[in-house]
Amino acid sequence: MRIQAAIRLLAFAGLALGTTVTVVTAQDAKKAPQPNAIGAASQARPAQSPPGPATNAVVFDAAQVASIKKVNDYFNGLANLKCVFQQTNPDGKKLRGKLAMKRPGRFRFDYNLPSKQVVVSDGKQLAIQDNDIRTDDRYELDNTPFRMLLRKEVDLVRDALILDVAETDDLIIITVQDKSPDAPGRIKLFLSSKPTVELKEWVTTDAQNLETRVELSAMVRSEEVDAALFEVKSNRLQFQQ
């Protein structure tokens, strides 16, 4: 569905961060927008004036502060990433595909058939392209929930409202939302801590309190990712099997 509204993204990540306008046609309205891995399509800003920026109200102990630092260090040290993802939608439907990422700000989700959706960011603009319902929705990267994670310098204490953080023997779990009222929703990150810190999955909760889970596997960080993969081009939908 064509959605022109102001949102500030996806928090997995600086993945991307603005204001957009959405036009909904009668034809588009026949099919509801599909959930995606970053939770951007359904997170439109409310029409009423939002409250001011939120600040952390939770006081963290030394162990939690150390866990937050590990997460910051992980994303700041992440230059390139290729992996396979499995997305579980709020209705339980599972979708699979490939993820490529190049910090700061660039990422691409290619969904396997029968889905015909691609989500791609060039570091400035986020495109959600669906060849099945013939849509090409654009958002400024700053309007997504992941923007705080894919910036050139990730600092969750500075940029995020940290709702909870915990660490077990081999897992770090941290729940964050953007401090900006223009970026509704929250993200819960799951990172393995042994043998090294590595992102394993995340759960986005949108403005309607619906959850979408994304699990990662077959992680490759050692290979350079071609920057051309993240070019956002009008009316040119490319899909990878």
Backbone bond lengths (Angstrom), bond angles and torsions (degrees), N, CA, C in turn:
res aa  C-N    CA-C-N  psi(-1)  N-CA   C-N-CA  omega(-1)  CA-C   N-CA-C  phi
1 M - - - 1.461 - - 1.510 108.78 -
2 R 1.358 119.12 139.46 1.456 121.98 178.43 1.494 108.46 -75.34
3 I 1.277 117.04 123.18 1.451 121.13 -178.93 1.513 108.62 -126.03
4 Q 1.332 120.30 118.12 1.445 122.75 177.30 1.506 106.25 -113.54
5 A 1.278 119.07 98.44 1.452 123.25 -179.87 1.498 108.23 -150.93
6 A 1.326 117.13 162.46 1.461 118.80 -178.44 1.501 108.90 -87.21
7 I 1.346 117.42 123.02 1.456 121.47 175.53 1.500 108.05 -140.79
8 R 1.259 119.43 156.55 1.464 122.60 177.50 1.490 108.12 -125.94
9 L 1.231 119.54 117.60 1.459 126.08 -167.88 1.404 117.14 -75.88
10 L 1.693 78.60 -179.16 1.424 126.99 -166.99 1.446 112.77 -25.28
11 A 1.098 121.79 117.78 1.429 128.69 -177.65 1.468 118.19 -77.75
12 F 1.261 133.64 -1.38 1.497 128.50 179.01 1.478 106.11 -54.47
13 A 1.151 96.80 -12.39 1.363 98.60 -166.43 1.373 129.14 -159.67
14 G 3.524 172.11 149.26 1.232 94.02 97.50 1.418 141.88 6.51
15 L 1.512 123.11 16.64 1.469 113.94 169.97 1.502 106.73 -52.59
16 A 1.339 116.11 -53.11 1.434 119.73 -179.75 1.495 111.29 -166.80
17 L 1.371 123.52 156.19 1.438 126.63 -179.51 1.525 112.62 -143.80
18 G 3.684 132.10 163.18 1.417 122.19 176.89 1.496 111.53 140.66
19 T 1.252 118.88 -162.19 1.448 125.85 -175.75 1.511 110.11 -137.32
20 T 1.305 117.00 127.81 1.457 120.79 177.22 1.511 109.28 -132.66
21 V 1.312 117.30 167.41 1.462 122.49 179.42 1.516 108.48 -123.43
22 T 1.330 116.92 141.23 1.465 118.84 -177.19 1.524 111.36 -117.42
23 V 1.318 117.54 135.12 1.462 122.98 176.43 1.516 107.99 -111.44
24 V 1.325 116.51 125.24 1.458 120.92 -179.63 1.523 108.26 -109.99
25 T 1.310 117.15 118.07 1.450 121.42 179.02 1.525 109.82 -95.72
26 A 1.331 116.38 164.96 1.462 119.90 179.55 1.517 110.74 -61.43
27 Q 1.337 116.37 -36.75 1.454 119.94 -179.78 1.526 110.48 -67.74
28 D 1.349 116.40 -42.82 1.456 120.48 179.05 1.514 111.50 -62.74
29 A 1.335 116.33 -35.14 1.457 120.27 -175.20 1.517 113.03 -67.55
30 K 1.321 117.81 -11.15 1.459 120.59 -179.76 1.518 112.39 -69.28
31 K 1.327 115.75 -21.14 1.453 118.69 -177.47 1.507 109.44 -133.98
32 A 1.324 117.32 126.57 1.455 121.62 -177.67 1.521 110.36 -69.58
33 P 1.352 118.78 152.98 1.459 120.64 178.01 1.516 110.58 -63.33
34 Q 1.329 115.62 141.49 1.456 120.65 -178.36 1.528 110.06 -86.91
35 P 1.325 117.49 143.59 1.464 119.50 174.60 1.522 109.50 -60.45
36 N 1.319 115.99 150.33 1.448 119.52 175.00 1.511 109.31 -135.12
37 A 1.318 116.07 172.46 1.455 121.44 -169.10 1.517 113.90 -65.35
38 I 1.322 117.62 -21.83 1.454 119.45 -179.05 1.518 113.30 -105.79
39 G 1.342 116.72 -4.93 1.454 119.76 174.89 1.504 114.81 73.06
40 A 1.334 118.81 23.79 1.456 120.13 -172.68 1.521 113.88 -83.63
41 A 1.337 118.54 -33.98 1.464 120.65 -167.62 1.515 113.66 -65.10
42 S 1.335 117.62 -31.85 1.460 119.20 -174.51 1.511 112.89 -102.36
43 Q 1.345 118.18 5.42 1.451 120.22 -174.65 1.519 111.23 -102.90
44 A 1.320 116.41 67.88 1.449 120.48 179.01 1.525 110.44 -84.72
45 R 1.324 115.92 149.80 1.456 120.02 -179.01 1.512 110.08 -73.41
46 P 1.347 120.06 139.71 1.454 122.42 178.10 1.526 110.93 -61.84
47 A 1.325 115.07 153.94 1.453 119.24 -179.10 1.524 111.87 -69.67
48 Q 1.348 117.84 -33.10 1.445 120.64 -178.89 1.521 110.99 -73.49
49 S 1.314 116.24 160.41 1.458 120.66 179.28 1.512 109.65 -65.02
50 P 1.326 118.42 126.73 1.454 121.22 -177.31 1.517 111.14 -80.22
51 P 1.332 118.57 162.09 1.455 121.31 176.21 1.519 109.71 -69.66
52 G 1.325 115.67 170.57 1.457 121.19 179.54 1.508 111.31 -70.02
53 P 1.348 116.87 174.19 1.462 121.64 -178.55 1.516 112.30 -56.57
54 A 1.335 115.86 140.27 1.467 120.57 179.55 1.515 110.21 -84.01
55 T 1.305 116.23 156.31 1.456 121.85 176.48 1.510 108.85 -128.70
56 N 1.333 115.89 153.86 1.451 120.26 -179.67 1.514 110.75 -63.95
57 A 1.337 115.78 126.24 1.463 121.06 177.29 1.521 110.65 -102.46
58 V 1.326 116.90 -11.38 1.459 121.51 -177.92 1.524 109.69 -86.96
59 V 1.327 116.16 135.68 1.461 121.43 174.50 1.523 107.75 -97.60
60 F 1.323 117.39 122.09 1.456 121.84 -175.41 1.521 110.85 -96.25
61 D 1.339 115.00 143.23 1.458 119.00 176.55 1.528 109.04 -83.18
62 A 1.329 116.15 178.12 1.457 120.80 -174.66 1.526 112.15 -60.87
63 A 1.341 116.80 -38.92 1.466 120.45 -179.57 1.530 110.58 -66.04
64 Q 1.323 117.48 -40.49 1.460 120.66 178.95 1.517 111.57 -67.59
65 V 1.331 116.36 -39.59 1.464 120.26 176.57 1.528 110.07 -60.35
66 A 1.333 116.62 -40.80 1.461 121.03 178.31 1.525 111.15 -64.30
67 S 1.333 116.97 -38.61 1.468 120.67 178.51 1.526 110.93 -66.14
68 I 1.325 116.94 -41.58 1.465 120.76 177.98 1.524 110.08 -61.31
69 K 1.323 116.78 -41.28 1.466 120.80 178.67 1.530 110.85 -62.40
70 K 1.318 117.45 -39.40 1.473 120.65 178.25 1.529 110.49 -61.05
71 V 1.325 116.49 -41.00 1.467 120.14 179.66 1.529 110.30 -66.69
72 N 1.341 116.83 -45.86 1.466 120.73 176.50 1.524 110.74 -56.61
73 D 1.327 116.53 -47.82 1.466 121.22 -177.41 1.530 110.95 -63.33
74 Y 1.331 116.34 -37.03 1.462 119.56 179.57 1.522 110.99 -61.52
75 F 1.322 116.61 -51.40 1.463 119.27 -177.34 1.526 111.48 -68.64
76 N 1.326 117.33 -36.49 1.464 119.54 178.39 1.523 112.23 -67.01
77 G 1.323 116.79 -24.74 1.455 120.57 178.49 1.514 113.92 -94.30
78 L 1.335 117.12 2.58 1.458 121.84 -176.58 1.526 109.61 -94.97
79 A 1.334 116.22 108.62 1.470 120.30 -179.20 1.521 111.53 -97.57
80 N 1.329 116.98 -49.49 1.462 122.49 -178.42 1.522 109.53 -131.74
81 L 1.316 116.00 147.96 1.463 120.34 178.28 1.526 109.71 -152.22
82 K 1.339 115.18 134.74 1.464 122.32 168.53 1.524 107.02 -129.13
83 C 1.324 116.84 139.69 1.457 119.51 177.62 1.518 109.89 -164.44
84 V 1.318 114.66 175.54 1.461 123.09 173.87 1.527 107.56 -103.91
85 F 1.338 116.94 141.90 1.458 119.02 178.03 1.523 111.05 -125.96
86 Q 1.323 114.69 152.15 1.466 122.67 170.27 1.518 107.72 -124.08
87 Q 1.315 116.03 123.56 1.461 122.33 -178.67 1.521 109.53 -107.02
88 T 1.327 116.46 129.80 1.464 122.01 175.56 1.517 108.49 -111.36
89 N 1.323 116.56 115.10 1.453 122.41 -177.18 1.527 111.70 -78.31
90 P 1.329 117.12 166.11 1.471 119.98 -179.79 1.531 113.61 -55.59
91 D 1.344 117.38 -28.14 1.463 120.32 179.50 1.525 113.13 -87.14
92 G 1.352 116.70 4.60 1.455 120.84 179.16 1.521 114.16 90.92
93 K 1.324 117.97 -7.72 1.463 120.82 179.51 1.523 110.18 -68.04
94 K 1.333 116.33 137.64 1.463 121.54 -177.97 1.529 110.38 -109.28
95 L 1.309 115.36 134.98 1.455 122.93 176.26 1.525 108.18 -126.02
96 R 1.326 116.17 149.06 1.459 120.33 -179.61 1.515 110.24 -129.12
97 G 1.316 115.08 162.62 1.453 119.13 178.72 1.512 111.46 176.32
98 K 1.337 115.13 -163.79 1.458 121.54 -178.54 1.523 109.89 -119.84
99 L 1.324 115.15 142.05 1.458 122.60 178.15 1.522 108.94 -117.74
100 A 1.319 116.36 133.85 1.457 122.39 170.83 1.521 107.83 -126.61
101 M 1.342 116.83 141.15 1.454 120.30 -177.79 1.522 109.80 -142.95
102 K 1.312 114.71 143.99 1.458 121.54 176.94 1.521 107.32 -143.16
103 R 1.318 116.56 109.23 1.452 120.44 -179.22 1.533 109.88 -80.24
104 P 1.376 113.89 150.60 1.462 126.04 -0.03 1.529 112.80 -87.65
105 G 1.331 114.34 142.18 1.447 121.39 164.35 1.511 120.67 82.26
106 R 1.336 119.30 -7.40 1.464 119.64 -174.39 1.530 110.98 -108.07
107 F 1.324 115.26 131.85 1.459 120.26 177.42 1.520 109.57 -156.50
108 R 1.337 114.90 161.24 1.465 120.28 -179.90 1.522 109.72 -150.72
109 F 1.327 116.15 127.33 1.457 123.39 172.98 1.532 108.09 -108.40
110 D 1.326 116.62 118.49 1.459 122.10 173.76 1.523 108.13 -107.59
111 Y 1.318 116.73 114.91 1.461 120.97 -178.19 1.522 110.14 -84.95
112 N 1.326 115.95 138.64 1.459 120.99 175.03 1.518 110.65 -68.02
113 L 1.330 116.28 152.00 1.462 120.83 172.62 1.535 109.53 -61.15
114 P 1.333 118.99 147.54 1.468 126.74 14.79 1.522 115.24 -84.03
115 S 1.354 118.67 -5.01 1.458 119.12 175.34 1.520 109.45 -65.02
116 K 1.326 116.25 145.40 1.463 120.84 178.56 1.524 109.88 -123.04
117 Q 1.314 115.51 39.31 1.455 120.79 -176.27 1.525 111.19 -107.06
118 V 1.320 115.65 140.86 1.457 123.86 171.78 1.522 107.46 -129.35
119 V 1.327 116.92 134.19 1.454 122.54 173.54 1.518 106.49 -118.36
120 V 1.338 117.59 119.04 1.458 120.16 -174.50 1.523 110.39 -138.98
121 S 1.336 115.40 140.30 1.458 122.49 176.47 1.520 109.24 -125.52
122 D 1.333 116.15 135.50 1.466 121.08 176.39 1.522 111.93 -98.50
123 G 1.332 117.36 10.20 1.448 121.94 -178.21 1.511 113.51 99.82
124 K 1.331 116.29 -16.31 1.455 121.40 178.31 1.523 111.88 -125.88
125 Q 1.327 114.93 -39.46 1.460 121.22 -175.47 1.516 110.08 -123.49
126 L 1.333 115.82 138.97 1.456 122.55 176.84 1.520 108.48 -108.10
127 A 1.323 116.64 129.77 1.466 122.05 178.14 1.514 109.60 -118.28
128 I 1.326 116.56 130.74 1.459 123.06 173.29 1.523 106.05 -113.92
129 Q 1.329 115.35 105.54 1.462 121.69 -171.48 1.527 109.10 -114.19
130 D 1.321 115.24 128.87 1.462 120.94 -179.20 1.520 108.53 -131.28
131 N 1.340 116.25 109.93 1.456 120.36 -177.14 1.518 112.66 -77.39
132 D 1.332 117.12 -13.13 1.457 120.85 179.46 1.521 110.54 -73.76
133 I 1.339 116.38 -46.68 1.475 119.92 179.66 1.530 111.12 -104.89
134 R 1.360 115.65 9.58 1.454 123.11 172.73 1.526 112.54 56.15
135 T 1.332 115.52 55.09 1.459 120.88 176.49 1.517 109.72 -120.49
136 D 1.313 114.99 153.96 1.459 122.51 176.71 1.523 106.41 -146.17
137 D 1.328 116.60 84.48 1.458 122.26 -175.14 1.522 109.97 -91.69
138 R 1.325 116.69 136.00 1.452 121.70 -176.47 1.535 110.52 -120.38
139 Y 1.316 114.58 140.38 1.453 121.44 176.90 1.527 108.60 -137.26
140 E 1.305 116.14 151.59 1.449 118.65 169.53 1.516 107.92 -72.18
141 L 1.309 116.28 139.32 1.452 120.75 -174.98 1.522 112.21 -58.49
142 D 1.315 116.50 -31.73 1.459 120.47 179.74 1.516 111.98 -64.17
143 N 1.324 117.80 -11.21 1.458 121.44 -176.62 1.520 112.11 -96.44
144 T 1.307 118.82 15.92 1.456 120.65 -177.96 1.516 110.09 -114.62
145 P 1.354 117.49 156.92 1.457 120.45 -178.68 1.513 113.86 -70.37
146 F 1.321 119.66 -14.52 1.466 121.12 -176.69 1.516 113.58 -90.93
147 R 1.293 117.92 -4.96 1.461 121.00 -172.09 1.519 112.37 -55.36
148 M 1.336 116.69 -36.71 1.462 120.37 -174.68 1.519 112.13 -69.32
149 L 1.325 117.89 -18.35 1.458 121.56 -176.23 1.519 113.13 -95.25
150 L 1.315 117.81 -18.90 1.455 119.94 -174.87 1.515 112.73 -114.80
151 R 1.307 116.12 16.25 1.455 119.09 173.66 1.514 110.49 -66.33
152 K 1.319 114.79 165.92 1.460 119.08 177.14 1.516 110.42 -60.82
153 E 1.341 115.64 -37.73 1.465 120.62 176.06 1.523 108.50 -125.57
154 V 1.315 116.98 112.17 1.462 122.05 -178.95 1.528 109.20 -88.46
155 D 1.337 115.16 125.89 1.463 121.56 176.87 1.527 106.52 -144.27
156 L 1.328 116.38 94.68 1.462 120.23 -174.04 1.526 112.39 -66.92
157 V 1.316 117.83 -32.08 1.468 119.78 178.35 1.518 109.78 -64.67
158 R 1.316 116.47 -39.08 1.467 121.39 -179.85 1.523 112.13 -74.37
159 D 1.329 117.39 -41.98 1.460 121.32 -166.92 1.522 115.35 -105.06
160 A 1.321 118.07 -14.97 1.466 120.17 -173.41 1.517 111.17 -123.12
161 L 1.312 114.15 156.45 1.454 121.41 166.76 1.524 106.11 -92.47
162 I 1.328 117.27 107.22 1.460 121.70 -177.65 1.521 108.53 -85.87
163 L 1.327 115.83 114.28 1.461 121.09 -175.82 1.521 112.49 -86.78
164 D 1.333 116.03 -32.10 1.467 119.33 -178.46 1.514 108.88 -164.32
165 V 1.334 116.49 148.28 1.461 121.36 175.20 1.522 108.26 -149.86
166 A 1.329 115.54 133.98 1.460 121.31 179.83 1.512 108.79 -147.72
167 E 1.341 116.86 151.51 1.448 121.53 178.27 1.521 109.62 -136.93
168 T 1.328 115.88 128.60 1.457 121.98 174.20 1.528 108.13 -101.21
169 D 1.326 116.94 -165.88 1.457 120.04 -179.40 1.521 112.56 -60.63
170 D 1.328 117.14 -33.75 1.460 119.28 -175.05 1.526 114.32 -137.07
171 L 1.330 118.12 17.32 1.458 120.41 -175.54 1.529 110.69 -147.06
172 I 1.341 115.24 136.22 1.462 122.26 171.89 1.519 107.47 -111.83
173 I 1.319 116.81 128.97 1.462 122.12 179.09 1.524 107.69 -122.88
174 I 1.319 116.71 123.15 1.461 120.16 -178.94 1.523 109.09 -137.38
175 T 1.316 116.15 132.97 1.461 122.42 -179.92 1.516 108.70 -112.49
176 V 1.337 116.61 125.43 1.462 121.01 -176.23 1.519 110.19 -135.83
177 Q 1.320 114.12 157.17 1.449 120.18 167.55 1.517 107.44 -140.18
178 D 1.319 116.05 157.46 1.447 120.41 -178.37 1.521 109.82 -68.67
179 K 1.333 116.95 143.93 1.458 120.43 176.69 1.525 111.44 -70.66
180 S 1.322 116.86 -21.38 1.454 119.97 -179.50 1.519 110.93 -74.63
181 P 1.340 119.21 132.23 1.466 121.15 176.39 1.522 112.58 -68.78
182 D 1.343 117.81 -10.22 1.463 121.46 178.59 1.519 112.46 -81.48
183 A 1.338 118.11 -5.66 1.459 121.98 -177.82 1.522 109.50 -120.84
184 P 1.336 118.09 79.33 1.452 120.97 -177.78 1.517 111.99 -69.98
185 G 1.318 115.41 163.86 1.451 119.93 179.12 1.520 111.73 93.37
186 R 1.329 115.77 172.39 1.458 120.45 -179.91 1.519 109.32 -143.70
187 I 1.337 115.04 164.60 1.455 121.50 -179.24 1.524 109.23 -129.75
188 K 1.319 115.18 133.25 1.459 122.03 175.23 1.521 107.62 -110.52
189 L 1.328 116.55 118.21 1.457 122.66 -176.21 1.521 110.20 -102.29
190 F 1.336 115.46 139.94 1.462 122.12 175.40 1.528 107.09 -120.59
191 L 1.332 117.10 117.73 1.454 121.75 -179.58 1.526 109.20 -124.22
192 S 1.320 116.00 131.49 1.457 118.83 172.76 1.527 107.81 -69.46
193 S 1.322 117.04 149.64 1.462 120.71 179.74 1.523 112.61 -113.53
194 K 1.348 116.97 -6.42 1.465 121.02 179.24 1.522 109.58 -136.73
195 P 1.321 118.53 140.25 1.467 127.09 -1.55 1.521 113.08 -73.22
196 T 1.335 117.18 -22.37 1.461 121.73 174.52 1.526 108.31 -135.43
197 V 1.316 116.11 164.08 1.465 120.17 177.88 1.522 108.89 -71.53
198 E 1.337 116.54 130.01 1.469 122.14 -178.31 1.519 108.92 -151.18
199 L 1.309 116.60 133.43 1.458 121.09 176.81 1.523 109.88 -68.18
200 K 1.329 116.51 128.00 1.469 120.92 -178.45 1.522 112.48 -110.20
201 E 1.313 116.73 -37.45 1.468 119.59 179.77 1.512 109.94 -166.03
202 W 1.337 115.32 166.07 1.451 120.40 171.85 1.514 109.46 -146.45
203 V 1.325 114.81 158.98 1.466 122.20 176.94 1.521 107.36 -127.17
204 T 1.340 116.74 120.69 1.462 120.57 174.65 1.521 108.96 -97.19
205 T 1.327 115.78 136.73 1.459 122.27 174.97 1.515 107.46 -116.00
206 D 1.329 117.40 118.03 1.459 119.93 -172.32 1.527 111.17 -86.93
207 A 1.327 115.07 -175.44 1.460 120.89 -176.52 1.521 112.64 -64.48
208 Q 1.349 117.09 -19.30 1.469 121.48 176.84 1.533 111.54 -95.47
209 N 1.325 116.45 10.27 1.470 123.56 178.86 1.527 112.76 66.54
210 L 1.330 117.17 25.50 1.462 121.99 176.31 1.523 109.43 -93.83
211 E 1.331 116.36 138.60 1.453 121.48 -174.64 1.528 111.91 -105.74
212 T 1.329 115.29 136.25 1.456 122.79 172.94 1.524 108.03 -124.34
213 R 1.343 116.15 125.95 1.474 121.21 -176.67 1.529 109.41 -106.20
214 V 1.332 115.98 136.97 1.452 121.73 177.37 1.529 108.35 -126.77
215 E 1.343 116.56 121.12 1.463 122.58 179.66 1.523 109.27 -110.74
216 L 1.333 116.34 137.37 1.458 121.96 -176.12 1.521 110.95 -109.78
217 S 1.327 115.70 146.92 1.462 121.34 176.41 1.524 109.08 -151.52
218 A 1.353 115.69 170.92 1.465 121.93 179.64 1.528 111.54 53.17
219 M 1.324 115.91 48.19 1.461 121.71 -176.44 1.523 111.40 -71.16
220 V 1.337 116.07 133.54 1.464 122.41 174.46 1.530 107.45 -131.71
221 R 1.342 116.06 117.73 1.461 120.48 -179.66 1.519 112.19 -112.99
222 S 1.313 117.16 -7.74 1.465 120.84 -171.98 1.523 113.68 -86.18
223 E 1.334 117.66 -15.18 1.457 120.72 -176.25 1.525 111.79 -95.62
224 E 1.329 115.58 140.53 1.460 120.88 173.99 1.528 109.27 -68.81
225 V 1.326 116.70 137.93 1.460 121.70 178.91 1.529 108.54 -103.92
226 D 1.325 116.89 127.99 1.457 122.61 -178.15 1.528 110.50 -62.35
227 A 1.335 117.10 123.80 1.466 121.49 -178.54 1.520 112.23 -62.66
228 A 1.330 117.90 -25.02 1.467 120.86 -179.27 1.524 112.22 -63.74
229 L 1.328 116.65 -21.02 1.461 120.82 -179.31 1.525 111.69 -64.91
230 F 1.328 116.66 -21.17 1.462 120.71 -173.66 1.528 113.03 -103.93
231 E 1.319 116.65 12.39 1.458 119.64 176.51 1.525 109.93 -70.19
232 V 1.319 116.39 131.74 1.462 121.68 178.14 1.522 107.55 -99.67
233 K 1.332 116.34 111.48 1.461 120.94 -176.45 1.523 110.46 -117.90
234 S 1.307 115.71 140.16 1.461 121.12 -177.26 1.524 111.53 -67.24
235 N 1.341 114.67 133.36 1.454 120.94 173.30 1.517 113.28 54.24
236 R 1.301 116.87 33.06 1.459 119.66 177.55 1.532 107.97 -132.36
237 L 1.302 115.01 95.04 1.456 120.96 -176.85 1.507 109.21 -96.35
238 Q 1.314 116.16 120.89 1.456 121.58 -179.82 1.510 108.54 -116.39
239 F 1.299 116.91 131.48 1.453 121.51 -177.46 1.502 110.20 -124.36
240 Q 1.321 115.85 140.47 1.444 121.86 178.31 1.523 109.04 -113.66
241 Q 1.328 117.05 141.02 1.450 121.03 178.86 1.522 109.41 -79.57
